[in-house]
Amino acid sequence: MTVLVKAGIPRAVEAVVSMVALVVSIPILALSAAAIALTTRGPVIFRQQRVGRGGKTFLLYKLRTMRLESSGPQVTAGDDARVTWVGRLLRRTKVDEFPELWNVLKGDMSLVGPRPEVSRYVDLENPMWRLVLETRPGITDPMTLRLRNEEALLTKVKDDRELFYIRTLQPFKLKGYAEYLQERSWWSDVNVLWRSAVAVIVPSQAPPPTMREICYPKRGRAE
């Protein structure tokens, strides 16, 4: 059976919204950039290749939250020593993701959609991945909202966190992404944006899943 991915907010509307949001966020971006520059050496903008629609890569922009000389796994837990104190604040408030509005304006991303991954975590032979990559990646979506405290969740993993991410957490995400993409609409995307904004101010409005829910998910139609 063919699985259809439904459209959300029209591209033209996203372009206007992202442009306005970028202009409005300039003071916050400027203050954040100054805090990064004054506390660590190196560029204030972090750039990284991510996989986008159709499996094509693009350059993602974020505020830098880690030390310049940092190396290690490409998953980040809440106790990761690579993250600076300013970076922790930016991550907690999601301000580090504001530059992604430029990616939305360019057309690399959408406001709402699955979070873009680095190439090493994407399997283009996997039917679930092919389904998810039929649409542009986004800044937020219901699964991203639910896992907004993913870094805190990963601190509970005492073994290989990257392996846990690939084998357990990522499949959980893909299932959630696919389920939403089959039901989404313009108005459901608007609702996700609203709930994401509220969750930043009132985190309790987006309770995270338990480790049991992630490790032993119920079987659903997206599988």
Backbone as ProteinMPNN parsed JSONL, in Angstrom:
{"seq_chain_A": "MTVLVKAGIPRAVEAVVSMVALVVSIPILALSAAAIALTTRGPVIFRQQRVGRGGKTFLLYKLRTMRLESSGPQVTAGDDARVTWVGRLLRRTKVDEFPELWNVLKGDMSLVGPRPEVSRYVDLENPMWRLVLETRPGITDPMTLRLRNEEALLTKVKDDRELFYIRTLQPFKLKGYAEYLQERSWWSDVNVLWRSAVAVIVPSQAPPPTMREICYPKRGRAE", "coords_chain_A": {"N_chain_A": [[0.85, -1.198, 0.0], [0.523, 2.195, -0.863], [2.068, 4.83, 0.856], [1.122, 7.986, 1.806], [2.526, 11.199, 2.106], [1.481, 14.021, 3.668], [0.906, 17.516, 2.971], [1.95, 20.487, 4.731], [2.14, 23.665, 6.198], [2.022, 26.081, 3.625], [4.732, 26.709, 1.365], [5.23, 29.405, 0.591], [4.076, 30.868, 2.672], [5.631, 30.014, 4.806], [8.102, 31.121, 4.098], [7.649, 33.877, 4.381], [6.956, 34.021, 7.116], [9.312, 33.016, 8.334], [11.164, 34.984, 7.557], [10.169, 37.287, 8.84], [10.341, 36.398, 11.49], [13.098, 36.095, 11.745], [13.962, 38.762, 11.59], [12.705, 39.852, 13.865], [13.991, 38.388, 15.827], [16.574, 39.352, 15.885], [17.732, 41.062, 18.01], [17.932, 39.174, 20.157], [19.532, 37.236, 18.988], [21.848, 38.748, 18.592], [22.655, 39.371, 21.239], [23.083, 36.78, 22.187], [25.115, 35.92, 20.469], [27.14, 37.658, 21.249], [27.543, 36.777, 23.878], [28.533, 34.214, 23.415], [30.898, 34.822, 21.992], [32.338, 36.21, 23.939], [32.859, 34.327, 25.872], [33.976, 31.998, 24.824], [36.44, 30.957, 22.421], [36.444, 31.324, 18.838], [34.148, 30.901, 15.997], [30.777, 32.222, 16.147], [28.679, 31.052, 14.938], [27.536, 27.826, 14.211], [28.112, 25.432, 11.762], [26.929, 22.751, 9.838], [26.776, 19.829, 7.811], [23.717, 18.438, 6.89], [21.174, 15.946, 6.256], [18.692, 16.398, 3.872], [15.553, 16.943, 2.188], [14.708, 14.334, -0.062], [17.118, 13.111, 0.338], [19.226, 14.767, -0.167], [22.016, 16.738, 0.81], [22.466, 19.59, 2.97], [23.599, 22.765, 4.284], [23.396, 23.301, 7.611], [22.529, 25.845, 9.962], [23.33, 26.982, 13.182], [23.513, 28.475, 16.469], [26.665, 28.367, 18.012], [27.281, 26.02, 20.517], [29.138, 24.46, 21.724], [32.55, 23.873, 22.777], [35.225, 24.976, 20.71], [37.297, 23.174, 20.115], [36.157, 20.739, 20.481], [35.466, 17.245, 20.168], [34.038, 14.059, 19.306], [31.178, 11.839, 19.854], [28.251, 12.339, 17.767], [25.91, 12.716, 19.045], [24.329, 14.342, 21.746], [24.383, 14.489, 25.214], [22.835, 15.528, 28.313], [24.81, 15.831, 30.223], [27.1, 16.351, 28.867], [30.396, 17.267, 28.573], [31.421, 18.856, 26.617], [29.755, 20.945, 26.014], [29.311, 24.39, 26.529], [28.741, 26.69, 29.313], [27.181, 28.826, 28.528], [26.21, 27.726, 26.221], [24.573, 25.701, 27.243], [22.456, 27.138, 28.303], [21.46, 28.321, 25.965], [20.679, 26.042, 24.555], [18.726, 24.996, 26.254], [16.725, 26.919, 26.134], [16.251, 26.87, 23.477], [17.214, 28.825, 21.836], [19.531, 28.537, 20.398], [18.744, 27.433, 18.034], [17.614, 29.368, 16.482], [19.004, 30.486, 14.178], [18.327, 28.636, 12.242], [16.109, 29.502, 11.023], [16.968, 30.872, 8.844], [17.67, 28.77, 7.192], [15.104, 27.866, 6.663], [14.06, 30.044, 5.282], [15.676, 29.949, 3.017], [14.795, 27.612, 1.904], [15.753, 25.12, 2.492], [14.754, 23.894, 4.726], [11.701, 23.331, 6.631], [9.274, 25.019, 8.696], [7.897, 23.236, 10.284], [8.553, 19.856, 10.65], [10.328, 16.685, 10.321], [13.284, 16.406, 12.312], [16.453, 17.307, 10.939], [19.064, 15.001, 10.165], [22.562, 14.054, 10.584], [24.661, 12.667, 8.018], [25.761, 10.151, 8.718], [23.917, 8.964, 10.345], [21.772, 8.369, 8.793], [19.963, 6.107, 6.862], [19.533, 5.4, 3.715], [18.529, 3.185, 2.518], [16.595, 2.256, 4.098], [13.143, 1.859, 4.297], [11.542, 3.461, 5.974], [13.102, 5.71, 6.414], [13.213, 6.675, 3.787], [10.572, 7.421, 3.436], [10.289, 9.491, 5.371], [12.078, 11.341, 4.333], [10.756, 12.357, 2.19], [9.764, 14.792, 2.581], [10.594, 18.214, 3.508], [13.008, 18.67, 6.098], [12.432, 19.884, 9.461], [12.192, 22.598, 11.912], [10.765, 22.022, 14.168], [8.466, 19.477, 15.331], [5.766, 17.19, 16.191], [7.092, 14.934, 17.387], [9.661, 15.903, 17.887], [8.972, 17.916, 19.643], [7.985, 16.393, 21.733], [10.3, 15.118, 22.49], [11.876, 17.167, 23.453], [13.52, 17.355, 25.63], [15.571, 15.613, 25.116], [18.329, 15.429, 25.584], [18.54, 15.288, 28.361], [17.316, 12.864, 28.731], [19.134, 11.127, 27.53], [21.162, 11.108, 29.38], [20.524, 9.138, 31.108], [21.343, 6.855, 29.972], [23.803, 4.608, 30.393], [25.633, 3.102, 29.046], [26.896, 2.697, 25.748], [26.029, 5.573, 24.324], [25.679, 6.575, 21.758], [25.194, 4.256, 20.287], [22.818, 3.451, 21.492], [21.218, 5.545, 20.642], [21.153, 5.149, 17.832], [20.087, 2.546, 17.538], [17.793, 2.436, 19.149], [16.547, 4.978, 20.025], [16.426, 6.553, 17.669], [14.845, 4.933, 15.815], [12.419, 5.111, 17.216], [11.895, 7.828, 16.965], [11.637, 8.025, 14.138], [9.327, 6.541, 13.65], [7.418, 8.155, 14.933], [7.708, 10.52, 13.411], [6.84, 9.604, 10.871], [4.179, 8.882, 11.359], [3.028, 11.372, 11.943], [3.437, 12.76, 9.523], [1.689, 11.507, 7.818], [-0.724, 12.442, 8.577], [-0.733, 15.168, 8.79], [-1.59, 18.676, 8.427], [-2.157, 22.047, 7.243], [-3.215, 23.45, 9.435], [-2.606, 21.732, 11.55], [0.138, 21.917, 11.591], [0.432, 24.6, 12.359], [-0.597, 24.408, 14.911], [1.343, 22.776, 16.086], [3.547, 24.522, 16.053], [2.638, 26.483, 17.827], [2.361, 24.973, 20.219], [5.003, 24.263, 20.574], [6.216, 26.717, 21.11], [4.936, 27.355, 23.519], [5.896, 25.275, 25.106], [8.554, 25.953, 25.509], [8.351, 28.018, 27.315], [6.73, 26.931, 29.317], [7.723, 24.104, 30.257], [6.487, 21.792, 31.294], [4.251, 21.4, 29.812], [4.854, 19.785, 27.754], [5.324, 16.845, 28.31], [7.943, 14.438, 28.528], [8.549, 11.233, 26.883], [8.697, 8.074, 28.609], [11.553, 6.009, 29.407], [10.837, 3.394, 29.058], [8.705, 3.541, 27.248], [10.081, 4.318, 24.977], [11.899, 2.24, 24.539], [10.238, 0.046, 24.351], [8.06, 0.398, 22.327], [4.575, 0.694, 21.387], [3.128, -1.233, 18.807], [2.315, 0.24, 15.723], [0.504, 1.726, 12.907], [2.433, 2.94, 11.353], [4.582, 1.29, 11.315]], "CA_chain_A": [[0.0, 0.0, 0.0], [1.294, 3.431, -0.949], [1.942, 5.722, 2.006], [1.148, 9.368, 1.36], [2.994, 12.235, 3.022], [0.63, 15.185, 3.445], [1.551, 18.832, 3.033], [1.62, 21.324, 5.871], [2.086, 25.094, 5.888], [2.549, 26.35, 2.285], [6.101, 27.23, 1.3], [5.22, 30.874, 0.528], [3.776, 31.357, 4.013], [6.823, 29.746, 5.617], [9.15, 32.078, 3.739], [7.308, 35.164, 4.997], [7.036, 33.868, 8.576], [10.719, 32.878, 8.739], [11.827, 36.27, 7.367], [9.718, 38.154, 9.925], [10.888, 35.863, 12.734], [14.529, 36.419, 11.772], [14.096, 40.192, 11.903], [12.295, 40.043, 15.256], [14.947, 37.719, 16.732], [17.91, 39.947, 15.782], [18.296, 41.443, 19.313], [18.283, 37.976, 20.923], [20.687, 36.628, 18.312], [23.012, 39.596, 18.84], [23.067, 39.151, 22.632], [23.597, 35.413, 22.291], [26.396, 35.888, 19.766], [28.111, 38.359, 22.1], [27.843, 35.896, 25.005], [29.395, 33.14, 22.908], [32.202, 35.397, 21.645], [33.035, 36.657, 25.149], [33.157, 33.21, 26.779], [34.77, 30.965, 24.144], [37.043, 31.417, 21.169], [35.919, 30.697, 17.636], [32.96, 31.507, 15.389], [29.554, 32.102, 16.949], [27.734, 30.228, 14.179], [27.92, 26.446, 13.965], [27.643, 24.967, 10.462], [27.087, 21.301, 9.711], [26.015, 19.199, 6.744], [22.624, 17.559, 7.303], [20.451, 15.324, 5.14], [17.395, 17.02, 3.683], [14.542, 16.324, 1.324], [15.233, 13.522, -1.144], [18.454, 12.614, 0.653], [20.238, 15.761, -0.509], [22.571, 17.399, 1.986], [22.474, 21.05, 3.005], [24.37, 23.309, 5.394], [22.541, 23.759, 8.707], [23.095, 26.921, 10.771], [22.89, 27.103, 14.563], [24.484, 29.16, 17.322], [27.603, 27.372, 18.549], [27.095, 25.77, 21.945], [30.24, 23.627, 22.212], [33.899, 24.406, 22.631], [35.706, 24.847, 19.341], [38.181, 22.013, 19.961], [35.423, 19.542, 20.876], [35.302, 16.123, 19.256], [33.342, 12.969, 19.975], [29.956, 11.392, 19.185], [27.392, 13.405, 17.265], [24.729, 12.836, 19.893], [24.707, 15.133, 22.906], [23.617, 14.252, 26.434], [22.775, 16.681, 29.2], [26.029, 15.954, 31.011], [28.218, 16.413, 27.924], [31.359, 18.291, 28.985], [31.78, 19.698, 25.478], [28.832, 22.079, 25.945], [29.681, 25.494, 27.421], [27.626, 27.104, 30.182], [26.295, 29.64, 27.696], [25.567, 26.781, 25.323], [23.491, 24.991, 27.948], [21.324, 28.065, 28.377], [20.91, 28.462, 24.619], [20.004, 24.792, 24.215], [17.527, 24.834, 27.086], [15.706, 27.857, 25.646], [16.148, 26.639, 22.03], [17.684, 30.004, 21.099], [20.595, 28.106, 19.49], [18.154, 27.011, 16.773], [17.064, 30.52, 15.744], [19.568, 30.655, 12.831], [17.715, 27.698, 11.305], [15.11, 30.248, 10.273], [17.616, 31.187, 7.567], [17.502, 27.56, 6.385], [13.713, 27.842, 6.219], [13.926, 31.089, 4.267], [16.361, 29.47, 1.812], [14.087, 26.471, 1.34], [16.368, 23.859, 2.912], [13.956, 23.338, 5.803], [10.364, 23.856, 6.89], [9.07, 25.351, 10.103], [7.48, 21.991, 10.928], [8.986, 18.676, 9.919], [11.294, 15.864, 11.05], [14.587, 17.045, 12.502], [17.462, 16.805, 9.998], [20.155, 14.228, 10.753], [23.836, 13.988, 9.872], [24.65, 11.551, 7.065], [26.123, 8.859, 9.309], [22.76, 8.402, 11.036], [20.689, 8.207, 7.826], [20.05, 4.913, 6.025], [18.647, 5.626, 2.579], [17.949, 1.9, 2.126], [15.514, 1.996, 5.033], [11.884, 2.435, 3.79], [11.053, 4.5, 6.87], [13.873, 6.913, 6.117], [12.795, 7.189, 2.481], [9.292, 8.088, 3.655], [10.523, 10.733, 6.107], [12.812, 12.281, 3.486], [9.913, 12.876, 1.117], [9.426, 16.173, 2.933], [11.708, 18.975, 4.062], [13.162, 18.592, 7.551], [11.898, 21.084, 10.091], [12.718, 23.076, 13.191], [10.035, 21.3, 15.215], [7.324, 18.65, 14.943], [5.282, 16.595, 17.435], [8.079, 14.065, 18.021], [10.713, 16.788, 18.393], [8.388, 18.565, 20.815], [7.913, 15.398, 22.81], [11.672, 14.801, 22.908], [12.624, 18.418, 23.609], [14.52, 17.117, 26.669], [16.309, 14.419, 24.698], [19.652, 15.402, 26.201], [18.367, 14.795, 29.726], [16.983, 11.452, 28.605], [20.35, 10.38, 27.202], [22.028, 10.978, 30.557], [20.138, 7.91, 31.8], [21.994, 5.739, 29.281], [25.143, 4.491, 30.977], [26.54, 2.4, 28.134], [27.206, 3.437, 24.529], [24.878, 6.431, 24.03], [25.493, 6.673, 20.312], [24.573, 2.999, 19.871], [21.428, 3.526, 21.95], [20.535, 6.489, 19.771], [20.953, 4.562, 16.505], [19.287, 1.317, 17.568], [16.552, 2.538, 19.916], [15.885, 6.28, 20.02], [16.125, 7.013, 16.316], [13.645, 4.255, 15.291], [11.267, 5.683, 17.914], [11.649, 9.111, 16.304], [11.176, 7.813, 12.767], [7.936, 6.103, 13.721], [6.625, 9.342, 15.244], [7.734, 11.399, 12.247], [6.023, 9.031, 9.806], [2.773, 8.959, 11.749], [2.556, 12.751, 11.797], [3.451, 13.154, 8.118], [0.536, 10.913, 7.148], [-1.942, 13.066, 9.084], [-0.538, 16.599, 8.96], [-2.318, 19.662, 7.629], [-1.715, 23.406, 7.528], [-3.583, 23.833, 10.785], [-1.883, 20.916, 12.537], [1.478, 22.512, 11.68], [0.304, 25.821, 13.164], [-0.78, 23.951, 16.28], [2.655, 22.304, 16.563], [4.361, 25.714, 16.315], [2.121, 27.1, 19.048], [2.705, 24.124, 21.357], [6.46, 24.325, 20.743], [6.502, 27.994, 21.775], [4.461, 27.242, 24.896], [6.76, 24.33, 25.821], [9.774, 26.649, 25.908], [8.01, 28.818, 28.493], [6.188, 26.02, 30.333], [8.162, 22.768, 29.828], [5.583, 20.727, 31.737], [3.205, 21.229, 28.817], [5.318, 18.782, 26.794], [5.967, 15.794, 29.095], [8.722, 13.522, 27.696], [8.214, 9.818, 27.017], [9.546, 7.328, 29.542], [12.509, 5.14, 28.747], [10.115, 2.175, 28.688], [7.95, 3.838, 26.032], [11.025, 4.387, 23.866], [12.508, 0.925, 24.316], [9.205, -0.945, 24.03], [6.916, 1.129, 21.777], [3.463, -0.094, 20.876], [3.113, -1.358, 17.353], [1.326, 1.116, 15.1], [0.39, 1.576, 11.458], [3.628, 3.448, 10.664], [5.552, 0.222, 11.247]], "C_chain_A": [[0.884, 1.246, 0.0], [1.014, 4.319, 0.257], [2.102, 7.149, 1.531], [1.625, 10.299, 2.463], [2.219, 13.508, 2.709], [1.385, 16.491, 3.639], [1.087, 19.6, 4.261], [1.493, 22.777, 5.459], [2.691, 25.345, 4.507], [3.921, 27.023, 2.342], [6.132, 28.77, 1.318], [4.968, 31.477, 1.903], [4.989, 31.161, 4.919], [7.923, 30.765, 5.356], [8.894, 33.425, 4.414], [7.471, 35.087, 6.515], [8.493, 33.794, 9.035], [11.475, 34.198, 8.598], [11.459, 37.234, 8.494], [10.333, 37.702, 11.254], [12.382, 36.157, 12.857], [14.753, 37.871, 12.169], [13.785, 40.445, 13.377], [13.329, 39.478, 16.223], [16.348, 38.319, 16.704], [18.483, 40.373, 17.134], [18.729, 40.234, 20.147], [19.508, 37.299, 20.313], [21.962, 37.426, 18.588], [23.548, 39.399, 20.255], [23.682, 37.769, 22.815], [24.968, 35.293, 21.635], [27.486, 36.561, 20.6], [28.511, 37.479, 23.282], [28.764, 34.762, 24.587], [30.802, 33.656, 22.657], [33.014, 35.78, 22.882], [33.464, 35.501, 26.055], [33.955, 32.08, 26.143], [35.359, 31.535, 22.865], [36.415, 30.679, 19.988], [34.672, 31.376, 17.12], [31.725, 31.307, 16.257], [28.524, 31.224, 16.246], [28.327, 28.846, 13.94], [27.305, 26.005, 12.64], [27.904, 23.472, 10.346], [26.224, 20.767, 8.572], [24.964, 18.267, 7.331], [21.923, 17.013, 6.06], [19.048, 15.91, 5.065], [16.487, 16.243, 2.761], [15.185, 15.559, 0.172], [16.623, 12.978, -0.896], [19.571, 13.571, 0.297], [20.725, 16.463, 0.754], [22.498, 18.916, 1.848], [23.244, 21.491, 4.241], [23.422, 23.9, 6.425], [23.26, 24.824, 9.523], [22.482, 26.928, 12.162], [23.881, 27.997, 15.297], [25.381, 28.092, 17.948], [27.433, 27.261, 20.059], [28.206, 24.922, 22.554], [31.573, 24.339, 22.042], [34.434, 24.077, 21.252], [36.507, 23.578, 19.122], [37.481, 20.7, 20.267], [35.385, 18.498, 19.769], [34.602, 15.016, 20.027], [32.092, 12.589, 19.221], [29.078, 12.562, 18.78], [26.011, 13.407, 17.923], [25.182, 13.515, 21.179], [23.782, 14.844, 24.085], [23.707, 15.474, 27.337], [24.019, 16.896, 30.021], [27.281, 16.022, 30.143], [29.14, 17.577, 28.28], [31.754, 19.226, 27.846], [30.929, 20.968, 25.405], [29.234, 23.143, 26.961], [28.481, 25.889, 28.29], [26.648, 27.996, 29.43], [25.517, 28.725, 26.752], [24.414, 26.043, 25.977], [22.24, 25.862, 28.039], [20.65, 28.197, 27.015], [20.155, 27.21, 24.196], [18.703, 24.629, 24.977], [16.388, 25.725, 26.587], [15.449, 27.718, 24.143], [16.576, 27.85, 21.199], [18.779, 29.609, 20.106], [20.048, 27.719, 18.119], [17.575, 28.172, 15.958], [17.676, 30.696, 14.353], [18.99, 29.686, 11.793], [16.578, 28.36, 10.531], [15.659, 30.671, 8.908], [17.517, 29.985, 6.626], [16.077, 27.444, 5.851], [13.506, 28.865, 5.102], [14.554, 30.658, 2.942], [15.62, 28.318, 1.141], [14.7, 25.133, 1.668], [15.48, 23.118, 3.906], [12.555, 23.935, 5.818], [10.291, 24.274, 8.351], [8.724, 24.095, 10.894], [7.878, 20.813, 10.056], [9.975, 17.88, 10.748], [12.63, 16.582, 11.188], [15.615, 16.461, 11.549], [18.616, 16.116, 10.716], [21.441, 14.404, 9.956], [23.845, 12.709, 9.042], [24.908, 10.199, 7.716], [24.954, 8.203, 10.025], [21.572, 8.162, 10.096], [20.946, 6.991, 6.947], [19.045, 5.043, 4.891], [18.041, 4.329, 2.039], [16.762, 1.536, 3.003], [14.221, 2.65, 4.521], [11.341, 3.557, 4.668], [11.795, 5.804, 6.623], [13.443, 7.519, 4.783], [11.461, 7.923, 2.592], [9.496, 9.451, 4.31], [11.201, 11.78, 5.223], [12.028, 12.727, 2.25], [9.527, 14.331, 1.376], [10.663, 16.894, 3.451], [11.816, 18.729, 5.564], [12.701, 19.901, 8.171], [12.589, 21.46, 11.385], [12.049, 22.339, 14.338], [8.981, 20.416, 14.573], [6.859, 17.946, 16.212], [6.305, 15.712, 18.146], [9.232, 14.883, 18.601], [10.237, 17.504, 19.653], [8.364, 17.608, 21.996], [9.297, 15.071, 23.362], [12.508, 16.06, 23.079], [13.678, 18.3, 24.703], [15.311, 15.849, 26.393], [17.666, 14.302, 25.385], [19.588, 14.894, 27.637], [18.067, 13.301, 29.719], [18.241, 10.62, 28.367], [21.3, 10.239, 28.391], [21.708, 9.702, 31.333], [20.772, 6.678, 31.165], [23.436, 5.67, 29.737], [26.132, 3.787, 30.06], [26.854, 3.285, 26.923], [25.992, 4.256, 24.112], [24.622, 6.553, 22.534], [24.808, 5.415, 19.774], [23.104, 2.972, 20.288], [20.632, 4.437, 21.037], [20.183, 5.83, 18.44], [19.957, 3.402, 16.539], [17.922, 1.473, 18.228], [15.838, 3.883, 19.749], [15.527, 6.74, 18.611], [14.934, 6.267, 15.691], [12.359, 4.768, 15.931], [10.886, 7.023, 17.274], [11.044, 8.917, 14.915], [9.71, 7.392, 12.732], [7.02, 7.298, 13.989], [6.573, 10.319, 14.082], [6.745, 10.906, 11.187], [4.537, 9.138, 10.126], [2.227, 10.377, 11.563], [2.457, 13.146, 10.327], [2.262, 12.595, 7.344], [-0.781, 11.578, 7.556], [-1.895, 14.601, 9.07], [-1.434, 17.429, 8.054], [-1.722, 21.028, 7.946], [-1.989, 23.732, 8.993], [-2.893, 22.981, 11.855], [-0.452, 21.423, 12.693], [1.458, 23.771, 12.537], [0.169, 25.448, 14.638], [0.534, 23.472, 16.885], [3.555, 23.495, 16.902], [3.929, 26.387, 17.615], [2.539, 26.288, 20.278], [4.213, 24.128, 21.624], [6.858, 25.607, 21.468], [6.097, 27.941, 23.238], [5.391, 26.355, 25.716], [8.076, 24.961, 26.267], [9.538, 27.427, 27.203], [7.537, 27.939, 29.648], [6.53, 24.583, 29.925], [7.213, 21.642, 30.207], [4.452, 20.475, 30.752], [3.59, 20.215, 27.754], [6.058, 17.687, 27.551], [6.699, 14.803, 28.2], [8.25, 12.085, 27.858], [9.133, 9.164, 28.048], [10.516, 6.469, 28.749], [11.821, 3.845, 28.296], [9.324, 2.39, 27.389], [8.858, 3.834, 24.808], [11.572, 3.002, 23.522], [11.491, -0.13, 23.898], [7.956, -0.248, 23.5], [5.816, 0.181, 21.321], [3.511, -0.128, 19.371], [2.008, -0.494, 16.779], [1.349, 0.975, 13.598], [1.65, 2.029, 10.729], [4.702, 2.389, 10.575], [5.262, -0.685, 10.053]], "O_chain_A": [[1.854, 1.342, 0.752], [-0.14, 4.53, 0.63], [3.113, 7.489, 0.916], [1.185, 10.201, 3.608], [2.298, 14.018, 1.592], [2.371, 16.557, 4.372], [-0.018, 19.393, 4.763], [0.814, 23.091, 4.482], [3.789, 24.858, 4.238], [4.217, 27.8, 3.25], [6.974, 29.364, 1.992], [5.577, 32.485, 2.262], [5.331, 32.043, 5.707], [8.595, 31.218, 6.283], [9.814, 34.04, 4.953], [8.054, 35.982, 7.127], [8.868, 34.437, 10.016], [12.334, 34.507, 9.424], [12.325, 37.917, 9.04], [10.791, 38.527, 12.045], [12.874, 36.436, 13.951], [15.624, 38.174, 12.984], [14.515, 41.168, 14.055], [13.526, 40.019, 17.312], [17.229, 37.847, 17.423], [19.646, 40.069, 17.399], [19.786, 40.27, 20.777], [20.403, 36.848, 21.027], [23.028, 36.847, 18.795], [24.757, 39.274, 20.451], [24.683, 37.614, 23.515], [25.87, 34.649, 22.171], [28.62, 36.085, 20.647], [29.685, 37.435, 23.651], [29.675, 34.393, 25.328], [31.784, 33.025, 23.05], [34.241, 35.683, 22.873], [34.333, 35.673, 26.909], [34.554, 31.278, 26.86], [34.827, 32.49, 22.298], [35.921, 29.56, 20.127], [34.182, 32.325, 17.733], [31.638, 30.338, 17.011], [27.603, 30.711, 16.882], [29.476, 28.715, 13.519], [26.107, 26.185, 12.421], [28.975, 22.989, 10.715], [25.086, 21.198, 8.39], [25.273, 17.414, 8.163], [22.064, 17.55, 4.962], [18.31, 15.922, 6.05], [16.64, 15.035, 2.58], [16.092, 16.064, -0.49], [17.251, 12.439, -1.808], [20.745, 13.23, 0.44], [19.938, 16.748, 1.657], [22.473, 19.451, 0.74], [23.509, 20.69, 5.136], [22.728, 24.88, 6.151], [24.465, 24.722, 9.752], [21.261, 26.886, 12.309], [24.976, 28.248, 14.794], [24.901, 27.037, 18.363], [27.44, 28.258, 20.78], [28.218, 24.688, 23.762], [31.699, 25.282, 21.261], [34.13, 23.023, 20.693], [36.414, 22.964, 18.059], [38.126, 19.653, 20.311], [35.283, 18.828, 18.587], [34.576, 15.03, 21.257], [31.94, 12.967, 18.06], [29.148, 13.64, 19.371], [25.07, 14.02, 17.419], [26.298, 13.286, 21.646], [22.56, 14.941, 23.971], [24.555, 16.344, 27.141], [24.277, 18.01, 30.476], [28.389, 15.781, 30.622], [28.716, 18.733, 28.287], [32.355, 20.273, 28.084], [31.341, 21.956, 24.797], [29.471, 22.828, 28.127], [27.352, 25.473, 28.032], [25.44, 27.937, 29.656], [24.325, 28.922, 26.516], [23.393, 25.788, 25.339], [21.117, 25.385, 27.874], [19.423, 28.185, 26.918], [19.11, 27.301, 23.551], [17.699, 24.181, 24.423], [15.224, 25.326, 26.617], [14.55, 28.359, 23.598], [16.328, 27.895, 19.994], [18.945, 30.269, 19.08], [20.798, 27.679, 17.145], [17.095, 27.959, 14.844], [16.947, 31.025, 13.417], [19.153, 29.9, 10.591], [16.136, 27.843, 9.506], [14.909, 30.808, 7.942], [17.308, 30.144, 5.423], [15.862, 26.983, 4.73], [12.853, 28.577, 4.099], [14.027, 30.965, 1.873], [15.797, 28.074, -0.052], [14.231, 24.105, 1.181], [15.449, 21.888, 3.935], [12.263, 24.904, 5.118], [11.158, 23.916, 9.148], [9.187, 23.905, 12.019], [7.572, 20.78, 8.863], [10.421, 18.36, 11.79], [13.055, 17.288, 10.274], [15.656, 15.245, 11.361], [19.087, 16.591, 11.749], [21.419, 14.844, 8.807], [23.108, 11.769, 9.341], [24.326, 9.198, 7.3], [24.994, 7.001, 10.288], [20.488, 7.794, 10.55], [22.019, 6.86, 6.357], [17.849, 4.823, 5.083], [17.143, 4.368, 1.199], [16.01, 0.613, 2.687], [14.19, 3.865, 4.327], [10.743, 4.505, 4.159], [11.193, 6.878, 6.624], [13.324, 8.738, 4.663], [11.247, 8.931, 1.919], [8.939, 10.451, 3.856], [10.927, 12.973, 5.351], [12.572, 13.394, 1.37], [9.023, 15.014, 0.485], [11.661, 16.26, 3.791], [10.792, 18.595, 6.235], [12.592, 20.915, 7.481], [13.452, 20.739, 11.886], [12.679, 22.062, 15.359], [8.645, 20.591, 13.401], [7.514, 18.092, 17.243], [6.385, 15.73, 19.374], [9.721, 14.581, 19.69], [10.995, 17.677, 20.607], [8.687, 17.986, 23.122], [9.45, 14.782, 24.549], [13.721, 16.029, 22.872], [14.641, 19.068, 24.709], [15.673, 15.109, 27.308], [18.101, 13.202, 25.727], [20.47, 14.159, 28.082], [18.513, 12.566, 30.6], [18.395, 9.54, 28.936], [22.149, 9.347, 28.404], [22.527, 9.236, 32.126], [20.746, 5.59, 31.741], [24.21, 6.593, 29.483], [27.341, 3.868, 30.275], [27.055, 4.49, 27.07], [25.022, 3.699, 23.598], [23.472, 6.626, 22.101], [23.941, 5.502, 18.904], [22.247, 2.522, 19.528], [19.49, 4.13, 20.696], [19.05, 5.938, 17.971], [19.091, 3.293, 15.671], [16.993, 0.73, 17.911], [14.666, 3.924, 19.377], [14.434, 7.262, 18.39], [14.079, 6.913, 15.084], [11.325, 4.851, 15.268], [9.707, 7.311, 17.068], [10.06, 9.566, 14.562], [8.948, 7.842, 11.876], [5.975, 7.44, 13.354], [5.519, 10.887, 13.793], [5.928, 11.671, 10.674], [3.732, 9.452, 9.249], [1.106, 10.562, 11.087], [1.493, 13.799, 9.927], [1.873, 13.156, 6.32], [-1.825, 11.315, 6.959], [-2.91, 15.254, 9.312], [-1.961, 16.943, 7.053], [-0.872, 21.145, 8.829], [-1.114, 24.227, 9.703], [-2.627, 23.47, 12.953], [0.112, 21.371, 13.786], [2.358, 23.988, 13.348], [0.751, 26.098, 15.505], [0.811, 23.728, 18.056], [4.246, 23.48, 17.921], [4.77, 26.81, 18.408], [3.016, 26.852, 21.263], [4.643, 24.01, 22.771], [7.731, 25.589, 22.336], [6.826, 28.424, 24.105], [5.651, 26.64, 26.885], [8.651, 24.559, 27.279], [10.407, 27.487, 28.073], [7.891, 28.167, 30.805], [5.704, 23.912, 29.307], [7.144, 20.634, 29.504], [3.768, 19.455, 30.838], [2.756, 19.823, 26.938], [7.282, 17.593, 27.456], [6.135, 14.361, 27.199], [7.618, 11.75, 28.86], [10.226, 9.663, 28.317], [10.317, 6.232, 27.558], [12.185, 3.272, 27.269], [9.287, 1.507, 26.532], [8.454, 3.399, 23.73], [11.689, 2.645, 22.35], [11.821, -1.078, 23.185], [6.906, -0.291, 24.141], [6.067, -0.958, 20.927], [3.897, 0.852, 18.733], [0.888, -0.493, 17.289], [2.129, 0.189, 13.061], [1.922, 1.57, 9.62], [5.661, 2.564, 9.823], [5.983, -1.657, 9.827]]}, "name": "protein", "num_of_chains": 1, "seq": "MTVLVKAGIPRAVEAVVSMVALVVSIPILALSAAAIALTTRGPVIFRQQRVGRGGKTFLLYKLRTMRLESSGPQVTAGDDARVTWVGRLLRRTKVDEFPELWNVLKGDMSLVGPRPEVSRYVDLENPMWRLVLETRPGITDPMTLRLRNEEALLTKVKDDRELFYIRTLQPFKLKGYAEYLQERSWWSDVNVLWRSAVAVIVPSQAPPPTMREICYPKRGRAE"}
